[in-house]
Amino acid sequence: MNPFRWAVSTARNLLISRRNAPRDFRLRVSNLTRNTVLATCMEVADSAAMRNKGLLGRDRLSPGEGLWIIPCEAVHTFWMRFPIDLVYLDRKKRIRKLSSDVRPWRLSACLWAHSVLELPPGTIHGTQTQHGDRLEFLNALVPETAVEWPLREGKIETEIPQ
């Protein structure tokens, strides 16, 4: 096989394998500084399509749910139907900025952030989360056929599973 065909074939296989990779996993997010739990069922938006959609089309976020948008420095709440709490994190998962009860049709940004947690309103106040706190992310795998999601926890280091 010539080198050009090999490169094209390898790139195509990588794209197909990433597209078909199981992405139905959730995270448990804990505040290590305050010893509290921010979310027990955090979804991860780490692709362009998932980041663009975000929480659009949902009617609400239930307590314990959320969305981790990575990488991300700014979010908007245009066309959203409910307010959210925003937690901006740096690469070391330290909180750089907090925005509580952000209403629809607003913009919020933090240029020092690497990612953002979108949480139900009142989560920041209820967990007493503050600027500078350190967060930990643990795996909470969700079987496709499960009605209730049993948590099987395993540590996530610095990268998101692909």
Sine and cosine of phi, psi and omega as CSV:
sin_phi,cos_phi,sin_psi,cos_psi,sin_omega,cos_omega
0.00,0.00,0.71,-0.71,0.00,-1.00
-0.96,0.29,0.36,-0.93,-0.09,-1.00
-0.87,0.49,-0.59,0.81,0.00,-1.00
-0.90,0.43,-0.74,0.68,0.02,-1.00
-0.89,0.45,-0.61,0.79,0.01,-1.00
-0.89,0.45,-0.71,0.71,-0.01,-1.00
-0.90,0.44,-0.69,0.72,0.01,-1.00
-0.90,0.43,-0.68,0.73,0.00,-1.00
-0.90,0.44,-0.68,0.74,0.02,-1.00
-0.90,0.44,-0.70,0.71,0.01,-1.00
-0.89,0.46,-0.68,0.73,0.02,-1.00
-0.88,0.47,-0.70,0.72,0.01,-1.00
-0.89,0.45,-0.63,0.77,0.04,-1.00
-0.90,0.44,-0.69,0.72,0.01,-1.00
-0.90,0.44,-0.68,0.73,0.00,-1.00
-0.91,0.41,-0.67,0.74,-0.02,-1.00
-0.92,0.39,-0.59,0.80,0.05,-1.00
-0.93,0.37,-0.62,0.78,-0.02,-1.00
-0.92,0.38,-0.60,0.80,-0.05,-1.00
-1.00,-0.01,-0.04,1.00,-0.03,-1.00
-0.91,0.42,0.64,-0.77,0.03,-1.00
-0.91,0.41,0.82,-0.58,-0.05,-1.00
-0.89,-0.46,0.21,0.98,-0.05,-1.00
-1.00,0.01,0.95,0.30,0.08,-1.00
-0.78,-0.63,0.41,-0.91,0.00,-1.00
-0.80,-0.60,0.31,-0.95,0.00,-1.00
-0.83,-0.55,0.47,-0.88,0.16,-0.99
-0.97,-0.26,0.81,-0.58,-0.06,-1.00
-0.94,-0.35,0.86,-0.52,-0.02,-1.00
-0.89,-0.46,0.59,-0.80,0.11,-0.99
-1.00,-0.03,0.96,-0.29,-0.05,-1.00
-0.93,0.36,-0.53,0.85,-0.03,-1.00
-0.93,0.37,-0.67,0.74,-0.07,-1.00
-0.98,-0.17,-0.12,0.99,-0.03,-1.00
0.85,0.52,0.74,0.67,0.03,-1.00
-0.78,-0.62,0.25,-0.97,0.02,-1.00
-0.93,-0.37,0.84,-0.54,0.03,-1.00
-1.00,0.09,-0.60,0.80,-0.03,-1.00
-0.44,-0.90,0.59,-0.81,0.06,-1.00
-0.95,-0.30,-0.19,0.98,-0.05,-1.00
-0.62,-0.78,0.92,0.39,-0.05,-1.00
-1.00,-0.01,0.85,-0.53,0.10,-1.00
-0.99,0.14,0.38,-0.92,-0.01,-1.00
-0.89,-0.46,0.81,-0.59,0.08,-1.00
-0.94,-0.33,1.00,-0.06,-0.06,-1.00
-0.89,-0.46,0.12,0.99,0.09,-1.00
-0.90,-0.43,0.33,-0.95,-0.03,-1.00
-0.86,0.51,-0.69,0.73,-0.02,-1.00
-0.90,0.43,-0.68,0.74,-0.01,-1.00
-0.93,0.36,-0.62,0.78,0.03,-1.00
-0.91,0.41,-0.64,0.77,0.00,-1.00
-0.91,0.42,-0.64,0.77,-0.02,-1.00
-0.96,0.27,-0.69,0.72,0.01,-1.00
0.81,0.59,-0.78,-0.62,0.00,-1.00
-0.99,-0.15,0.14,0.99,-0.01,-1.00
-0.88,0.48,0.64,-0.77,0.01,-1.00
1.00,-0.04,-0.13,0.99,0.02,-1.00
-1.00,-0.08,0.45,-0.89,0.03,-1.00
-1.00,0.00,-0.41,0.91,-0.02,-1.00
-0.15,-0.99,0.18,-0.98,0.19,-0.98
-0.92,-0.39,0.80,-0.60,0.04,-1.00
-0.98,0.20,0.40,-0.92,0.07,-1.00
-0.83,0.56,0.71,-0.71,-0.02,-1.00
1.00,-0.05,-0.24,0.97,0.03,-1.00
-1.00,-0.05,0.21,-0.98,0.07,-1.00
0.07,-1.00,0.02,-1.00,0.02,-1.00
-0.69,-0.72,0.79,-0.61,0.06,-1.00
-0.98,-0.21,0.93,-0.37,-0.01,-1.00
-0.99,-0.15,0.88,-0.47,-0.08,-1.00
-0.65,-0.76,0.79,-0.61,-0.17,0.98
-0.98,0.22,0.43,-0.90,-0.03,-1.00
-0.21,-0.98,0.71,-0.71,0.06,-1.00
-0.90,-0.44,-0.28,0.96,-0.06,-1.00
-0.49,-0.87,0.51,-0.86,0.05,-1.00
-0.70,-0.71,0.34,-0.94,0.12,-0.99
-0.80,-0.60,0.38,-0.93,0.05,-1.00
-0.89,-0.46,0.47,0.88,0.06,-1.00
-0.90,0.45,0.67,-0.75,0.03,-1.00
0.91,0.42,0.19,0.98,0.08,-1.00
-0.99,0.11,0.37,-0.93,-0.09,-1.00
-0.96,-0.29,0.01,1.00,-0.10,-1.00
-0.43,-0.90,0.39,-0.92,0.06,-1.00
-0.98,0.21,0.34,-0.94,0.03,-1.00
-0.64,-0.77,0.35,-0.94,0.19,-0.98
-0.99,-0.12,0.61,-0.79,0.00,-1.00
-0.87,-0.50,0.73,-0.68,0.06,-1.00
-0.83,-0.56,0.91,-0.41,0.01,-1.00
-1.00,-0.05,0.75,-0.66,-0.07,-1.00
-0.86,-0.50,0.52,-0.85,0.16,-0.99
-1.00,0.01,-0.08,-1.00,-0.04,-1.00
-0.91,0.41,-0.40,0.91,0.02,-1.00
-1.00,0.00,0.15,0.99,0.02,-1.00
0.89,0.45,0.57,0.82,0.14,-0.99
-0.99,-0.15,0.60,-0.80,-0.05,-1.00
-0.97,0.26,0.83,-0.56,0.02,-1.00
-0.98,-0.17,-0.50,0.86,-0.01,-1.00
-0.39,-0.92,0.54,-0.84,0.07,-1.00
-0.83,-0.56,0.68,-0.73,0.11,-0.99
-0.74,-0.67,0.90,-0.44,-0.04,-1.00
-0.99,-0.11,0.61,-0.79,0.15,-0.99
0.78,0.62,0.80,0.60,0.02,-1.00
-0.97,0.23,0.90,-0.43,-0.07,-1.00
-0.97,0.24,0.31,-0.95,0.09,-1.00
-0.85,0.52,0.46,-0.89,0.01,-1.00
0.93,0.36,0.63,0.78,0.04,-1.00
-0.82,-0.57,0.30,-0.95,0.13,-0.99
-0.88,-0.48,0.55,-0.84,0.06,-1.00
-0.53,-0.85,0.64,-0.76,-0.03,-1.00
-0.54,-0.84,0.39,-0.92,0.14,-0.99
-0.53,-0.85,0.95,-0.31,-0.09,-1.00
-0.93,0.38,-0.28,0.96,0.01,-1.00
-1.00,-0.05,-0.01,1.00,-0.06,-1.00
-1.00,0.08,0.44,-0.90,0.12,-0.99
-0.94,-0.34,-0.44,0.90,-0.01,-1.00
-0.45,-0.89,0.21,-0.98,-0.04,-1.00
-0.70,-0.72,0.67,-0.74,0.17,-0.99
-0.98,-0.19,0.78,-0.63,0.13,-0.99
-0.97,-0.26,0.86,-0.51,-0.13,-0.99
-0.80,-0.60,0.30,-0.95,0.08,-1.00
-0.87,0.49,0.51,-0.86,0.00,-1.00
-0.88,0.47,0.64,-0.77,-0.01,-1.00
1.00,-0.08,-0.15,0.99,-0.03,-1.00
-0.91,0.41,-0.69,0.72,-0.02,-1.00
-0.88,0.48,-0.74,0.67,0.00,-1.00
-0.91,0.40,-0.69,0.72,-0.05,-1.00
-0.91,0.41,-0.49,0.87,0.00,-1.00
-0.98,-0.17,0.02,1.00,-0.01,-1.00
0.83,0.56,0.57,0.82,0.01,-1.00
-0.94,0.34,0.66,-0.75,-0.05,-1.00
-0.71,-0.71,0.30,-0.95,0.05,-1.00
-0.83,0.56,0.71,-0.70,0.02,-1.00
1.00,-0.08,-0.24,0.97,0.03,-1.00
-0.89,0.45,0.45,-0.89,0.01,-1.00
-0.95,-0.31,0.73,-0.69,-0.02,-1.00
-0.95,-0.30,0.43,-0.90,0.05,-1.00
-0.80,-0.60,0.65,-0.76,-0.01,-1.00
-0.91,-0.42,0.83,-0.56,0.04,-1.00
-0.88,-0.47,0.56,-0.83,0.03,-1.00
-0.92,0.39,0.66,-0.75,0.16,-0.99
-0.69,-0.72,0.99,0.12,-0.10,-0.99
-0.92,0.39,0.59,-0.81,-0.06,-1.00
-0.86,-0.51,0.93,-0.36,0.09,-1.00
-0.91,0.41,0.56,-0.83,-0.06,-1.00
-0.89,0.45,-0.53,0.85,-0.09,-1.00
-1.00,-0.09,0.04,1.00,-0.09,-1.00
-0.96,0.28,0.66,-0.75,0.14,-0.99
-1.00,0.05,-0.74,0.67,0.15,-0.99
-0.95,-0.32,0.65,-0.76,-0.12,-0.99
-1.00,-0.03,0.96,-0.27,0.09,-1.00
-0.95,0.31,0.68,-0.73,-0.04,-1.00
-1.00,0.02,0.81,-0.59,0.17,-0.99
-0.90,-0.44,0.97,-0.24,-0.17,-0.99
-1.00,-0.05,0.63,-0.78,0.11,-0.99
-0.48,-0.88,0.63,-0.78,-0.08,-1.00
-0.92,0.39,0.61,-0.79,0.16,-0.99
-0.96,-0.28,0.78,-0.62,-0.04,-1.00
-0.99,0.17,-0.93,-0.36,-0.07,-1.00
-0.97,-0.24,-0.33,0.95,-0.06,-1.00
-0.93,-0.37,0.42,-0.91,0.05,-1.00
-0.99,0.11,0.67,-0.74,0.05,-1.00
-0.87,0.48,0.67,-0.74,-0.02,-1.00
-0.98,-0.20,0.00,0.00,0.00,0.00
